Amino acid sequence: MADHYEVLGVSRDATPDEIKKAYRRLARELHPDVNPGAEASERFKQVTHAYDVLSDPKQRQQYDLGGSGGGFGDQGFGGFGDIFETFFGAGQQSRGPRSRRERGQDALIRVEVGLEEVIFGTHRDIEVDTAILCETCHGSCCQPGTSPVTCDICHGTGSIQRSVRSLLGNVVTSSPCGTCRGYGTIIATPCVTCQGQGRVRARRTVPVDIPAGVDTGVRLQMPGSGEAGPAGGPNGDLYLEIKVRNHEVFSRNGDDLLCTLEVGMTDAILGTTTTIHALDGDVDVELRPGLQSGEILTVKDRGVTRLRGTGRGDLKIGVQVVTPTKLSSKERHLVEQLAASRKAPAPELSHFQQGLFARLRDRFLG
């Protein structure tokens, strides 16, 4: 049996919080909904069992002293624990009958939100097809008015002991009771609604508050909102994986919002004030005279609310001066007059990195 600390990847003096963090990280990686492979499924069972032992102070103390689940029997004595369990049934006797109550599985759901919803956060009612507690038997697995009865084969121990003659003499072996399957009790009259499972499949609505500042790939954990466990066992957790839809105008760089503003030639020359229809309302932007393509106008605190912190990012507006392609004869004459009066230098080349595209990239992302 693998060492529980090695399974979780923690030291033997790890704190309960470190053990919990290690389990959650491995559970998200190995959960069947995320990683359906057989090897991952087996590791997920090992991780869950290791966490069940190490998260309980009494079980952990027993394990550290060489009790059930590993300890010195695995590391220091070459597997004598397995030999004693095989011949004398010590493991089954110490554990007693199995419990029908088990923790429900975790669930993973992908939720798509718009960029405008990310700015301040949003609320969603998520429809989940999952296992819920049976309302007829309330997790007892029995028809109302009845209860499990003690197995008359194992007398409630969940195991059967047999005397076997071997080279070592008469030894006692212990194995799970085949009648009650190790539970120690039998459900004589199963609940007809859940067929004796204590839970049923159903669609339910889960209210979710999606915080501001989330981005694609972020996972939100909702403890206890996953599947109900068998026989009234505790619910698993629900994980929401966020995907933010692309916007036709605005894009995102961290907590900043980016967009491009097309400015007419005359407005760029003379300057003006214009209104930007931002995701959270209108913004008045002043364009100074002589505005150039590639300049970045920054509007403070009009970006995305920070996920872990306070305040918001900025709205960054890249300027693109638009040159008219068709002019009337009068307009052309006026432009020619302007050109003649200014005597502008002839066009000349400059290095590409100093050009419009590089400036837009560097200033947006800088």
NORKATA-V54659 format. One record per pair of residues at least 24 apart in sequence whose ideal C-beta (glycine too) atoms are under 6 Angstrom apart, sorted by the first residue. I is the first residue (numbers start at 1). J is the second residue. D is the distance in Angstrom with one decimal. If there is no record, write none. Layout:
<<I;J;D> <I;J;D>>
//
This chain:
<<1;70;5.3> <1;74;5.6> <3;70;5.8> <4;50;3.8> <4;53;5.5> <4;54;5.5> <4;70;5.8> <7;46;5.1> <7;47;5.9> <7;50;4.2> <8;50;5.3> <19;54;5.2> <23;51;4.1> <31;106;5.5> <33;108;4.5> <68;94;5.7> <87;171;4.5> <88;172;5.8> <89;161;5.9> <89;173;5.8> <89;174;2.2> <92;159;4.4> <92;174;4.4> <97;158;3.0> <97;183;5.6> <97;184;3.0> <98;158;5.8> <98;182;4.4> <98;183;5.2> <100;183;5.9> <100;231;3.6> <101;231;4.6> <101;232;5.8> <101;233;4.1> <102;229;4.9> <102;230;5.0> <102;233;4.5> <103;229;4.9> <103;233;5.4> <103;234;5.2> <104;226;5.6> <104;227;3.7> <104;228;5.0> <104;229;3.9> <104;235;5.0> <104;236;4.1> <105;227;4.8> <105;236;4.9> <106;226;4.8> <106;236;4.3> <106;237;4.8> <107;226;4.6> <107;238;5.1> <108;239;4.7> <109;240;5.6> <110;241;4.8> <111;240;5.1> <111;242;5.9> <112;243;4.8> <112;245;6.0> <113;244;5.9> <114;245;5.3> <115;244;5.8> <115;247;4.4> <116;279;4.4> <118;244;5.8> <118;304;5.8> <119;279;5.9> <119;280;5.4> <119;304;5.5> <120;212;5.0> <120;305;6.0> <121;210;5.7> <121;211;4.9> <121;212;3.8> <122;210;5.1> <123;209;5.5> <124;208;4.8> <125;205;5.1> <125;207;5.6> <126;206;4.7> <126;208;5.3> <127;203;6.0> <127;205;6.0> <128;204;5.7> <128;206;5.4> <129;203;5.1> <130;227;5.0> <131;199;4.6> <131;201;5.9> <131;227;4.2> <131;228;4.9> <132;202;4.9> <132;228;5.2> <133;199;5.9> <133;228;4.8> <134;193;5.5> <134;194;3.9> <134;198;5.6> <134;199;5.6> <134;200;5.3> <136;191;5.4> <136;193;4.0> <137;191;3.9> <139;198;4.2> <139;231;5.8> <139;232;2.3> <141;187;5.3> <141;191;6.0> <141;196;4.7> <141;198;4.5> <141;231;5.3> <142;187;5.6> <142;191;6.0> <143;189;4.3> <143;191;5.4> <146;189;4.6> <148;185;3.7> <148;187;5.3> <149;186;5.6> <149;188;5.5> <150;185;5.8> <151;179;5.7> <151;180;3.9> <151;184;5.8> <151;186;5.4> <153;177;5.7> <153;179;4.4> <156;184;4.4> <158;182;4.4> <158;184;4.1> <197;230;5.8> <198;230;5.6> <198;231;4.1> <198;232;5.2> <199;228;4.6> <212;305;3.7> <213;304;5.7> <213;305;5.1> <213;306;5.4> <213;307;3.1> <214;242;4.8> <216;243;5.2> <216;244;4.9> <218;242;4.6> <255;303;5.2> <255;304;4.8> <255;306;5.4> <255;313;2.9> <256;303;4.7> <256;313;4.2> <256;314;5.2> <256;316;5.6> <257;303;4.7> <257;315;4.9> <258;316;5.3> <258;364;5.5> <259;317;5.8> <260;318;4.7> <260;320;5.6> <261;317;4.9> <261;319;5.7> <262;320;5.2> <262;322;5.0> <263;319;5.8> <263;321;5.3> <264;322;5.9> <265;323;5.8> <268;321;4.6> <278;302;5.9> <291;319;5.9> <293;320;5.5> <293;321;4.4> <293;356;5.4> <294;356;4.6> <294;359;4.0> <294;360;5.5> <295;319;4.6> <296;363;4.3> <318;360;5.2>>
//
